[in-house]
Amino acid sequence: MSARTVKSLLADAAAMFDSDSALLDAQLLLGKIIGKDRSWMYAHDDADVTETQAAAFRLLAERRSAGEPVAYLLGSRGFWRQHLDVSPSVLIPRPETELLVELVLQLELGLGVQVADLGTGSGAIALALASEKPDWQIFATDISKAALEVAQGNARKLGLDNVCFCEGDWFAALPSLKFNLIVSNPPYIAAGDPHLARGDVRFEPAGALIAGDEGMADLVHIAEQARLFLKSRGWLVMEHGFDQGREVRNLLETMGYSKISTHFDHNAKERVTMGAWHAG
Ligand SMILES: C[S@@+](CC[C@H](N)C(=O)[O-])C[C@H]1O[C@@H](n2cnc3c(N)ncnc32)[C@H](O)[C@@H]1O
C-alpha cells in the first residue's frame, strides 16, 4: 500500500492521537486538506493523495497529537444549524449550549423581543437565536475584542443582520435598554480545577473559562445585575457547571426571581438554569 493513500494516512494519524475520536479527527483534518467529506474517504480509501497534501496533513496531525483541538485546526465548528468560524480567541461552542438555545425558543416572549447575549464568544447563542427568530433584536457582547471580531465575521457569513455586537464588561457594553431575555454562558470553572489541565480546554482562552469565587463570580454578577436590565416578566437563562445547579437556583431565589428551573444536558447533567423577573 502506498504511504500516501487515504487509508494509510488516516491509519498513521489516528494511531498518533490520544483521543476518543481518533479516526474521526483524522478524517476531518484530511478532509480539510483534500477538500473531500468522510463518505468520499470511505468510498475511495485507496485513492492516492499528492505529496504536498500529505505533507500538509502530517503537519496538522502532529499538531493534533500535541493536543490542539480539531475545531481550531479546522477553523470551524458546527453549532445548532450553522457552521461557525472559530479561532483560539474563542471558546469552542459546545453541544451542551444547544440546550440553552432550545429552552429559550420554548419561552413565550411576545412581539418586539429584545435579547442580550452576554459573553458571546464565537456568537454561537446569539446567531442561533438570530437565525431562528429574524424578528428578534439581539445584542451580543464580549469583553474580548478578538472574540467579537470572530462573532461579527460569523454573522456576516451567515447573512444575519439582527445582531448588534458590543464590546465591554458584562452589562457595561449594553445600550440603555430593558430586555425581554438575557442569556449567558459565562466562565464558570474554578481556577485550579483539574479539568483545565486536560484535553481541548488547555488551548481555549482562560478568560472564557475561569471565574473567581470557585467559578461562581460571573454567574452571581450577571444574576444580580440582570434585574436592572430585564423588562417585567423577562427571563434570565444561564448555562453553568454540572455541579452548580443548586447554587444557581438558590441565588436566583434569594435575588427574587420566580419560576426557577434547572434543565439537564444530553449527559444528564444539570446545565442550564432560568428564572423570570417580575419588577415591582
Ligand atoms: C464560556 S465562554 C461562552 C462563549 C459563547 N457564548 C458560547 O457559548 O460558546 C464565555 C465568554 O464570556 C466572555 N467574557 C468573560 N468575561 C467577560 C466580561 N467581564 N464581560 C463580557 N464578556 C466576558 C469571554 O470572553 C467568553 O467569550
Ligand as a Chemical Component Dictionary entry (heavy atoms), coordinates in Angstrom:
data_LIG
# 
_chem_comp.id                   LIG 
_chem_comp.type                 NON-POLYMER 
_chem_comp.pdbx_formal_charge   0 
_chem_comp.three_letter_code    LIG 
# 
loop_
_chem_comp_atom.comp_id 
_chem_comp_atom.atom_id 
_chem_comp_atom.alt_atom_id 
_chem_comp_atom.type_symbol 
_chem_comp_atom.charge 
_chem_comp_atom.model_Cartn_x 
_chem_comp_atom.model_Cartn_y 
_chem_comp_atom.model_Cartn_z 
_chem_comp_atom.pdbx_ordinal 
LIG C1  C1  C 0  -17.820 30.274 28.256 1  
LIG S1  S1  S 1  -17.477 31.481 27.010 2  
LIG C2  C2  C 0  -19.009 31.420 26.106 3  
LIG C3  C3  C 0  -18.903 31.776 24.660 4  
LIG C4  C4  C 0  -20.190 31.550 23.863 5  
LIG N1  N1  N 0  -21.299 32.297 24.443 6  
LIG C5  C5  C 0  -20.547 30.081 23.799 7  
LIG O1  O1  O 0  -21.496 29.675 24.481 8  
LIG O2  O2  O -1 -19.882 29.329 23.058 9  
LIG C6  C6  C 0  -17.583 32.972 27.955 10 
LIG C7  C7  C 0  -17.395 34.260 27.170 11 
LIG O3  O3  O 0  -17.526 35.352 28.100 12 
LIG C8  C8  C 0  -16.579 36.341 27.775 13 
LIG N2  N2  N 0  -16.315 37.142 28.982 14 
LIG C9  C9  C 0  -15.516 36.848 30.043 15 
LIG N3  N3  N 0  -15.526 37.843 30.938 16 
LIG C10 C10 C 0  -16.358 38.809 30.440 17 
LIG C11 C11 C 0  -16.763 40.085 30.909 18 
LIG N4  N4  N 0  -16.317 40.579 32.062 19 
LIG N5  N5  N 0  -17.630 40.786 30.142 20 
LIG C12 C12 C 0  -18.085 40.295 28.954 21 
LIG N6  N6  N 0  -17.711 39.091 28.458 22 
LIG C13 C13 C 0  -16.854 38.358 29.197 23 
LIG C14 C14 C 0  -15.368 35.558 27.283 24 
LIG O4  O4  O 0  -14.521 36.384 26.509 25 
LIG C15 C15 C 0  -16.043 34.425 26.509 26 
LIG O5  O5  O 0  -16.201 34.754 25.160 27 
# 
loop_
_chem_comp_bond.comp_id 
_chem_comp_bond.atom_id_1 
_chem_comp_bond.atom_id_2 
_chem_comp_bond.value_order 
_chem_comp_bond.pdbx_ordinal 
LIG C1  S1  SING 1  
LIG S1  C2  SING 2  
LIG S1  C6  SING 3  
LIG C2  C3  SING 4  
LIG C3  C4  SING 5  
LIG C4  N1  SING 6  
LIG C4  C5  SING 7  
LIG C5  O1  DOUB 8  
LIG C5  O2  SING 9  
LIG C6  C7  SING 10 
LIG C7  O3  SING 11 
LIG C7  C15 SING 12 
LIG O3  C8  SING 13 
LIG C8  N2  SING 14 
LIG C8  C14 SING 15 
LIG N2  C9  SING 16 
LIG N2  C13 SING 17 
LIG C9  N3  DOUB 18 
LIG N3  C10 SING 19 
LIG C10 C11 SING 20 
LIG C10 C13 DOUB 21 
LIG C11 N4  SING 22 
LIG C11 N5  DOUB 23 
LIG N5  C12 SING 24 
LIG C12 N6  DOUB 25 
LIG N6  C13 SING 26 
LIG C14 O4  SING 27 
LIG C14 C15 SING 28 
LIG C15 O5  SING 29 
# 
